[in-house]
Amino acid sequence: MQFSGRSPLVKFGKFLAWALRQMWCEIPETIRSSRFEKPISRVPIWLADGNPWANYPWNDNPQAQLPGSAHTVVIGAGLAGSALAYHWGKKADKDQTMVLLDMADAASGSAGRNEGLVVVGRYYHMVYSLVLPQLRRARRDLSDTDVDKLAHQFAATYCKSCYRNAKMIHETIVQEGFECDYVCEGWVQAHDGGEQEKLEDSVRMAIETGFTDWCKITPEEVERRSGMKVRHNAGFSLAAASFHPAKWCWSLLERGMESGNILFYSRTKVGRVEDAGDEYLVHTARNPIRAKYVVNATESYTPLLHKQFHNVVQPTQTQAARVKGAPARMKPAVGISNSRAFFTRHDDNVVLGTDATRVPDQQAGRNQPSRFLTKYVIGEMVRAMGPGNYHVTNEWSGTVTYTPDQYPIIGVFDGKRQYILGGMAGSGTAVSFNGARCVVNRILGITGEEDNYPEPYFSATRFLDPANHRWPEIDG
């Protein structure tokens, strides 16, 4: 990651120098400025005070039974699943029952193991750069000029949907009065000297396309906003915010449940989904449920449930830690990152982390953090914020999902009535809420609202069956 674009020999030499510096300088310095709780907890900070939806409804009603049928079954009660419940509760008729299932507890997966940022999404230049190579492979029938146009259309469609998503989250928190520690202070993304040209290109493209949430700020502005000292200009996302991600999910679920047409069952694992013609049979560890529609909000578990998504929805491990005792100059509620790590201050705690390692499908959801990576990230924070007395109390890992071009997949994937909402590349807060709105509208046949996730761009068939995928028309 750090030495891409170099020859193998140069990569090896630079990596060796980096490793020696870590062993003899960086890690020893980190150890001197930090201590680790014994034993350390693997519970994420967001779940450390308990989960109000744990073992629901079995805690209060051990004899509860799953219904035999429902209008729609949603699998997964994380960022996407809880958002589906919220929108369903607002829009569905009383007799249209949604059953929400989770193999563990609500927000116990990646929704409860992340940094705690509401991100607007990837900036335009980043999306364009990631989809362009994939489109070149998938659309060999097009000229280079047309493929380039199509990549720009993909980037514009993504950014439009994510801008609306961030606005919807802000408005919903205010209107509903959700208590989820929401504070909008933006997200600083440091860029090294060798990344300045790329930063300039990305800001220029943002201005040209009108997606100007992404901009650049000077080192002085970086320090004023975040407390971090850098030598070069940085990228900045204006509308990014910090919040308590699990409380956000729990609030959505609670408000959705108030409608009376949503039934939630935790600790109920789905083994398979059977196509039974006019309906689906959702096989669970308790009993099967018949449903007209199924929505898979399963993210990294998707390939285990639907084998065709192997190498399409790719489980990718990230990890984080909670540090008590934030650096004095670190500003609260601001997202801070560089190309190697992230750290955000929540009150006097810092959530920091790193990594994006592809793991086998069978390791989805594992909680197996690396102490070396924790020390490495503390070293990155020390370099940015200065030494301090850092007390590490929690370490955890989780799995997000990436598609081959890091572009989400949203919509029907079997040609009938089974949906997927996933592949969000660690940007679940940028996709899930608006994406859930659009999926609910499609299922209920609601028109008159703009659909920000059109099938030609977001359908899984562009990976599963690219030859027969209905690709977007090329503008101009």
C-alpha positions as CSV (number, residue, x, y, z in Angstrom):
1,M,0.0,0.0,0.0
2,Q,2.7,2.5,0.9
3,F,5.1,1.7,-2.0
4,S,2.8,1.0,-4.9
5,G,4.1,2.0,-8.3
6,R,7.7,1.1,-7.5
7,S,9.8,-1.8,-8.9
8,P,9.9,-5.0,-6.8
9,L,13.5,-4.3,-5.7
10,V,12.7,-0.7,-4.7
11,K,9.6,-1.9,-2.9
12,F,11.6,-4.5,-0.9
13,G,14.3,-2.0,0.0
14,K,11.8,0.6,1.2
15,F,9.7,-2.0,3.0
16,L,12.9,-3.3,4.8
17,A,13.8,0.2,5.9
18,W,10.2,0.8,7.1
19,A,10.2,-2.4,9.0
20,L,13.5,-1.7,10.8
21,R,12.3,1.8,11.7
22,Q,9.1,0.3,13.1
23,M,11.0,-2.3,15.2
24,W,13.7,0.0,16.5
25,C,12.1,3.4,16.7
26,E,8.3,3.7,16.1
27,I,7.0,0.7,18.1
28,P,9.3,1.3,21.1
29,E,8.3,4.9,21.2
30,T,4.6,3.9,21.1
31,I,5.1,1.4,24.0
32,R,6.7,4.2,26.1
33,S,3.7,6.5,25.5
34,S,0.9,3.9,25.9
35,R,-0.4,1.1,28.1
36,F,-2.8,-1.7,27.4
37,E,-5.6,-2.8,29.7
38,K,-5.1,-6.3,31.1
39,P,-7.2,-8.1,30.0
40,I,-8.1,-5.9,27.1
41,S,-11.7,-6.0,25.9
42,R,-12.7,-7.0,22.4
43,V,-16.0,-5.3,22.7
44,P,-16.3,-2.2,20.5
45,I,-16.7,1.1,22.3
46,W,-20.2,1.5,20.8
47,L,-21.4,-1.7,22.4
48,A,-19.5,-1.5,25.7
49,D,-22.5,-0.2,27.6
50,G,-24.7,-3.0,26.4
51,N,-27.2,-3.5,23.6
52,P,-30.9,-2.6,24.3
53,W,-32.0,-5.0,21.6
54,A,-29.9,-7.9,22.8
55,N,-31.6,-11.3,22.5
56,Y,-34.8,-9.7,21.3
57,P,-37.6,-10.7,21.9
58,W,-36.4,-13.8,23.7
59,N,-35.3,-12.0,26.9
60,D,-38.8,-10.9,27.7
61,N,-40.7,-13.6,25.9
62,P,-38.8,-17.0,25.8
63,Q,-41.7,-18.7,24.1
64,A,-41.9,-16.2,21.2
65,Q,-42.3,-17.8,17.8
66,L,-41.3,-16.6,14.3
67,P,-44.3,-16.0,12.1
68,G,-44.9,-18.5,9.3
69,S,-45.2,-15.8,6.6
70,A,-44.6,-12.1,6.0
71,H,-44.8,-9.6,3.2
72,T,-41.0,-9.0,3.3
73,V,-38.1,-10.6,5.1
74,V,-35.0,-8.5,5.7
75,I,-31.8,-10.4,6.7
76,G,-29.4,-8.4,8.8
77,A,-30.1,-5.6,11.3
78,G,-27.2,-3.3,10.8
79,L,-27.0,0.1,9.1
80,A,-29.0,-1.1,6.1
81,G,-31.4,-3.4,7.9
82,S,-32.4,-0.9,10.6
83,A,-32.8,1.8,7.8
84,L,-35.1,-0.6,5.9
85,A,-37.2,-1.0,9.1
86,Y,-37.4,2.8,9.6
87,H,-38.6,3.5,6.1
88,W,-40.9,0.6,6.1
89,G,-42.6,1.8,9.2
90,K,-43.1,5.2,7.6
91,K,-44.5,4.0,4.3
92,A,-46.0,0.5,4.4
93,D,-49.6,-0.3,5.2
94,K,-50.5,-1.9,8.5
95,D,-51.1,-5.3,7.0
96,Q,-47.8,-5.3,5.1
97,T,-45.6,-7.0,7.7
98,M,-41.8,-6.9,7.6
99,V,-39.8,-9.5,9.5
100,L,-36.3,-8.3,10.4
101,L,-33.8,-11.1,11.3
102,D,-30.2,-11.0,12.6
103,M,-27.9,-13.9,13.4
104,A,-26.6,-11.9,16.4
105,D,-28.0,-8.7,17.8
106,A,-28.9,-5.4,16.1
107,A,-25.8,-3.3,15.2
108,S,-23.5,-6.0,16.5
109,G,-21.6,-6.4,13.1
110,S,-19.8,-3.8,11.2
111,A,-22.5,-1.2,12.2
112,G,-21.2,-1.4,15.8
113,R,-17.5,-1.8,15.1
114,N,-16.6,1.2,13.0
115,E,-15.0,4.6,13.5
116,G,-18.2,6.4,14.2
117,L,-18.3,8.7,11.2
118,V,-21.2,9.7,8.9
119,V,-19.3,10.0,5.6
120,V,-20.6,11.6,2.5
121,G,-18.9,8.9,0.5
122,R,-16.0,8.7,-1.8
123,Y,-15.2,11.9,-3.6
124,Y,-15.9,12.1,-7.4
125,H,-12.3,11.6,-8.6
126,M,-11.9,8.5,-6.4
127,V,-15.1,6.9,-7.7
128,Y,-14.2,7.7,-11.3
129,S,-10.7,6.3,-10.9
130,L,-12.0,3.0,-9.4
131,V,-14.8,2.3,-11.8
132,L,-12.8,3.2,-14.9
133,P,-10.6,0.0,-15.0
134,Q,-13.6,-2.3,-14.3
135,L,-15.6,-0.6,-17.1
136,R,-12.7,-1.1,-19.5
137,R,-12.8,-4.8,-18.8
138,A,-16.6,-5.1,-18.9
139,R,-17.3,-2.9,-21.9
140,R,-14.7,-3.9,-24.5
141,D,-17.3,-3.0,-27.1
142,L,-16.9,0.7,-26.3
143,S,-14.3,3.2,-27.4
144,D,-11.9,4.7,-24.9
145,T,-13.8,8.0,-25.1
146,D,-17.2,6.3,-24.3
147,V,-15.8,4.3,-21.5
148,D,-14.4,7.5,-20.0
149,K,-17.8,9.1,-20.3
150,L,-19.5,6.2,-18.7
151,A,-17.0,6.3,-15.7
152,H,-17.9,9.9,-15.2
153,Q,-21.6,9.0,-15.2
154,F,-21.0,6.3,-12.6
155,A,-19.1,8.8,-10.4
156,A,-21.8,11.5,-10.7
157,T,-24.6,9.0,-9.9
158,Y,-22.8,7.7,-6.9
159,C,-22.0,11.2,-5.5
160,K,-25.5,12.5,-6.1
161,S,-26.9,9.5,-4.1
162,C,-24.4,10.0,-1.3
163,Y,-24.9,13.8,-1.0
164,R,-28.6,13.1,-0.6
165,N,-27.9,10.3,1.9
166,A,-25.9,12.6,4.2
167,K,-28.6,15.3,4.1
168,M,-31.3,12.8,4.9
169,I,-29.4,11.5,7.9
170,H,-28.9,15.0,9.3
171,E,-32.5,15.9,8.7
172,T,-33.8,12.6,10.2
173,I,-31.7,13.0,13.4
174,V,-33.0,16.5,13.9
175,Q,-36.6,15.8,13.0
176,E,-36.9,12.6,15.0
177,G,-34.9,13.9,18.0
178,F,-32.6,10.9,17.9
179,E,-29.9,10.8,20.6
180,C,-26.9,9.5,18.8
181,D,-24.2,12.0,19.6
182,Y,-24.3,13.5,16.1
183,V,-21.9,16.4,15.5
184,C,-21.0,17.7,12.0
185,E,-17.4,18.9,11.9
186,G,-16.1,17.4,8.7
187,W,-13.4,14.9,7.8
188,V,-9.7,15.8,7.3
189,Q,-7.7,13.5,5.0
190,A,-4.0,14.1,5.1
191,H,-2.0,13.8,1.8
192,D,1.8,13.4,1.7
193,G,4.0,15.4,-0.6
194,G,3.8,12.7,-3.3
195,E,0.0,12.8,-3.2
196,Q,-0.4,16.5,-3.8
197,E,-0.8,16.3,-7.6
198,K,-3.6,13.7,-7.1
199,L,-5.2,15.9,-4.5
200,E,-5.2,18.9,-6.9
201,D,-6.7,16.7,-9.7
202,S,-9.5,15.5,-7.3
203,V,-10.4,19.0,-6.2
204,R,-10.4,20.3,-9.7
205,M,-12.7,17.5,-10.8
206,A,-15.0,18.2,-7.8
207,I,-15.3,21.9,-8.8
208,E,-15.9,21.0,-12.5
209,T,-18.7,18.6,-11.6
210,G,-20.3,20.5,-8.8
211,F,-19.7,17.9,-6.1
212,T,-17.8,20.3,-3.9
213,D,-18.2,18.7,-0.6
214,W,-14.7,17.6,-1.3
215,C,-12.1,20.4,-1.2
216,K,-8.6,21.1,0.0
217,I,-7.3,23.0,3.0
218,T,-3.9,24.3,4.0
219,P,-1.7,22.9,6.8
220,E,-2.8,25.9,8.9
221,E,-6.4,25.1,8.4
222,V,-5.8,21.4,9.1
223,E,-4.3,22.3,12.5
224,R,-7.1,24.7,13.3
225,R,-9.9,22.2,12.4
226,S,-8.3,19.0,13.7
227,G,-5.2,19.7,15.8
228,M,-3.1,17.6,13.4
229,K,0.2,19.1,12.2
230,V,1.0,18.4,8.5
231,R,3.4,19.9,6.0
232,H,1.1,19.7,3.0
233,N,-2.4,20.5,1.9
234,A,-5.1,18.0,2.9
235,G,-8.4,16.9,1.5
236,F,-11.5,17.9,3.4
237,S,-15.1,16.6,3.4
238,L,-17.4,19.4,4.6
239,A,-20.5,17.4,5.4
240,A,-19.0,14.5,7.2
241,A,-20.0,14.1,10.9
242,S,-19.3,11.9,13.9
243,F,-21.9,10.0,15.7
244,H,-22.7,6.8,17.8
245,P,-23.4,4.3,15.0
246,A,-25.1,1.7,17.2
247,K,-27.4,4.3,18.7
248,W,-28.3,5.4,15.2
249,C,-29.3,1.9,14.3
250,W,-31.2,1.3,17.5
251,S,-33.1,4.6,17.1
252,L,-34.1,3.7,13.5
253,L,-35.2,0.2,14.6
254,E,-37.2,1.6,17.6
255,R,-39.0,4.2,15.4
256,G,-39.8,1.6,12.8
257,M,-41.1,-0.9,15.4
258,E,-43.6,1.8,16.6
259,S,-45.5,1.3,13.4
260,G,-46.7,-2.1,14.5
261,N,-46.0,-3.8,11.1
262,I,-42.4,-4.8,11.8
263,L,-41.3,-7.8,13.8
264,F,-37.7,-8.1,14.8
265,Y,-35.9,-11.3,15.9
266,S,-32.3,-11.4,17.0
267,R,-30.0,-14.5,17.2
268,T,-31.9,-16.1,14.4
269,K,-29.5,-17.3,11.7
270,V,-30.7,-17.7,8.1
271,G,-29.3,-20.8,6.5
272,R,-30.6,-20.3,3.0
273,V,-33.2,-18.6,0.9
274,E,-35.3,-20.9,-1.4
275,D,-37.1,-19.7,-4.4
276,A,-40.6,-21.3,-4.2
277,G,-42.1,-19.7,-7.3
278,D,-44.5,-16.9,-6.2
279,E,-42.8,-16.6,-2.9
280,Y,-39.5,-17.3,-1.1
281,L,-38.9,-19.7,1.8
282,V,-36.4,-18.2,4.2
283,H,-34.9,-21.1,6.2
284,T,-33.8,-20.1,9.7
285,A,-32.4,-22.0,12.6
286,R,-35.8,-21.7,14.3
287,N,-38.4,-22.2,11.6
288,P,-39.0,-21.2,7.9
289,I,-40.8,-18.0,6.9
290,R,-42.6,-17.6,3.6
291,A,-42.3,-14.1,2.1
292,K,-43.1,-12.4,-1.2
293,Y,-39.9,-10.3,-1.0
294,V,-36.5,-10.8,0.6
295,V,-33.9,-8.1,1.2
296,N,-30.3,-9.2,1.9
297,A,-28.6,-6.6,4.2
298,T,-26.0,-9.1,5.0
299,E,-22.8,-7.4,3.8
300,S,-19.7,-9.6,4.5
301,Y,-22.0,-12.7,5.1
302,T,-23.6,-12.5,1.7
303,P,-21.2,-14.9,-0.1
304,L,-21.9,-17.5,2.6
305,L,-25.7,-17.2,1.9
306,H,-25.5,-16.7,-1.8
307,K,-22.5,-18.5,-3.4
308,Q,-22.7,-16.5,-6.6
309,F,-21.4,-13.4,-4.7
310,H,-18.0,-15.0,-4.0
311,N,-15.4,-12.5,-5.3
312,V,-18.2,-10.0,-5.9
313,V,-19.0,-9.1,-2.3
314,Q,-15.5,-9.4,-0.8
315,P,-15.2,-9.6,3.0
316,T,-12.4,-7.2,4.1
317,Q,-11.1,-7.0,7.6
318,T,-10.5,-3.7,9.3
319,Q,-9.7,-3.1,13.0
320,A,-10.0,-0.4,15.6
321,A,-9.2,0.4,19.2
322,R,-10.4,2.7,21.9
323,V,-7.8,4.9,23.6
324,K,-8.6,6.8,26.8
325,G,-6.9,10.1,27.0
326,A,-7.1,12.1,23.8
327,P,-4.1,14.2,22.8
328,A,-4.7,17.7,24.2
329,R,-4.6,19.4,20.8
330,M,-6.9,16.9,19.0
331,K,-10.2,18.5,18.2
332,P,-13.3,16.5,19.1
333,A,-15.8,15.1,16.5
334,V,-13.6,15.7,13.5
335,G,-12.7,12.7,11.3
336,I,-9.0,12.5,10.8
337,S,-7.1,10.1,8.5
338,N,-4.2,9.6,6.3
339,S,-3.5,6.9,3.7
340,R,-2.5,4.4,6.5
341,A,-4.8,5.1,9.5
342,F,-7.8,6.9,11.0
343,F,-8.5,8.5,14.4
344,T,-11.5,10.4,15.7
345,R,-11.9,11.9,19.1
346,H,-15.3,11.2,20.9
347,D,-15.2,13.2,24.1
348,D,-12.0,12.1,25.9
349,N,-11.8,8.8,23.9
350,V,-10.1,8.3,20.6
351,V,-11.2,5.6,18.2
352,L,-8.3,4.7,15.9
353,G,-7.7,2.0,13.4
354,T,-6.4,0.8,10.1
355,D,-6.3,-2.2,7.7
356,A,-8.2,-3.4,4.6
357,T,-7.2,-7.0,4.3
358,R,-9.3,-9.4,2.2
359,V,-10.2,-12.5,4.2
360,P,-11.9,-15.8,3.2
361,D,-15.7,-15.8,3.0
362,Q,-15.8,-18.1,6.0
363,Q,-14.0,-15.5,8.2
364,A,-16.8,-12.9,7.8
365,G,-17.5,-11.1,11.1
366,R,-14.4,-12.4,12.9
367,N,-13.2,-10.4,15.8
368,Q,-9.4,-10.9,15.9
369,P,-7.5,-7.7,16.1
370,S,-3.7,-7.4,15.7
371,R,-1.8,-5.8,18.6
372,F,1.0,-4.8,16.1
373,L,-1.5,-2.8,14.1
374,T,-2.8,-1.1,17.2
375,K,0.7,0.0,18.1
376,Y,1.4,1.0,14.5
377,V,-1.7,3.3,14.5
378,I,-0.8,4.8,17.9
379,G,2.5,5.6,16.3
380,E,0.7,7.3,13.4
381,M,-1.3,9.4,15.9
382,V,1.8,10.3,17.9
383,R,3.4,11.5,14.7
384,A,0.4,13.6,13.9
385,M,-0.7,14.8,17.4
386,G,2.4,14.4,19.6
387,P,3.1,12.1,22.5
388,G,0.8,11.5,25.3
389,N,-0.4,9.0,28.0
390,Y,-2.5,6.7,25.9
391,H,-4.5,4.0,27.7
392,V,-5.9,1.3,25.3
393,T,-9.0,-0.4,26.8
394,N,-10.6,-2.0,23.8
395,E,-9.4,-3.6,20.5
396,W,-11.7,-5.1,17.9
397,S,-11.9,-6.0,14.3
398,G,-14.8,-6.5,11.8
399,T,-15.4,-7.1,8.2
400,V,-16.8,-4.7,5.6
401,T,-17.3,-5.5,2.0
402,Y,-15.8,-4.3,-1.3
403,T,-16.9,-5.0,-4.8
404,P,-14.3,-5.3,-7.5
405,D,-14.6,-1.6,-8.3
406,Q,-15.7,-0.5,-4.8
407,Y,-19.1,0.6,-6.2
408,P,-22.2,-0.5,-4.2
409,I,-24.7,-3.1,-5.4
410,I,-28.3,-2.3,-4.8
411,G,-31.4,-3.9,-6.3
412,V,-32.9,-7.2,-7.4
413,F,-30.3,-9.8,-8.2
414,D,-32.4,-12.9,-9.2
415,G,-34.6,-11.2,-11.8
416,K,-37.6,-11.6,-9.5
417,R,-38.1,-10.1,-6.0
418,Q,-34.9,-10.8,-4.0
419,Y,-32.9,-7.7,-3.3
420,I,-29.4,-6.9,-2.1
421,L,-28.1,-3.7,-0.4
422,G,-24.4,-4.1,0.1
423,G,-20.8,-3.8,-1.2
424,M,-20.5,-0.4,0.4
425,A,-16.6,-0.5,0.7
426,G,-16.5,0.8,4.3
427,S,-18.8,3.7,3.4
428,G,-22.0,2.2,4.8
429,T,-23.2,5.5,6.4
430,A,-22.9,7.0,2.9
431,V,-25.1,4.5,1.2
432,S,-27.4,2.6,3.6
433,F,-30.1,5.1,4.6
434,N,-30.9,6.5,1.1
435,G,-30.4,3.1,-0.4
436,A,-32.9,1.6,2.0
437,R,-35.5,4.3,1.1
438,C,-35.2,3.4,-2.6
439,V,-35.5,-0.4,-2.0
440,V,-38.6,0.1,0.2
441,N,-40.2,2.3,-2.4
442,R,-39.6,-0.3,-5.1
443,I,-41.0,-3.1,-3.0
444,L,-44.1,-1.0,-2.1
445,G,-44.5,0.4,-5.6
446,I,-44.2,4.0,-4.4
447,T,-43.5,6.4,-7.2
448,G,-43.1,10.1,-7.3
449,E,-39.8,10.1,-5.3
450,E,-36.4,10.2,-7.0
451,D,-34.7,6.8,-7.1
452,N,-31.0,7.6,-6.5
453,Y,-29.8,4.0,-7.2
454,P,-30.9,3.1,-10.7
455,E,-30.4,-0.5,-11.8
456,P,-28.1,0.2,-14.8
457,Y,-25.5,1.6,-12.3
458,F,-26.1,-0.3,-9.1
459,S,-27.5,-3.7,-10.1
460,A,-25.4,-6.8,-9.2
461,T,-25.8,-8.1,-12.7
462,R,-23.0,-5.9,-13.9
463,F,-20.8,-8.4,-12.1
464,L,-22.9,-11.5,-12.1
465,D,-23.9,-11.3,-15.8
466,P,-22.2,-8.3,-17.5
467,A,-23.0,-9.5,-21.0
468,N,-26.8,-9.2,-20.2
469,H,-26.7,-6.3,-17.8
470,R,-28.7,-3.3,-18.9
471,W,-25.9,-0.7,-19.0
472,P,-26.6,3.0,-18.8
473,E,-27.0,5.0,-22.0
474,I,-23.9,7.1,-22.7
475,D,-24.7,10.8,-22.4
476,G,-23.8,13.0,-25.4
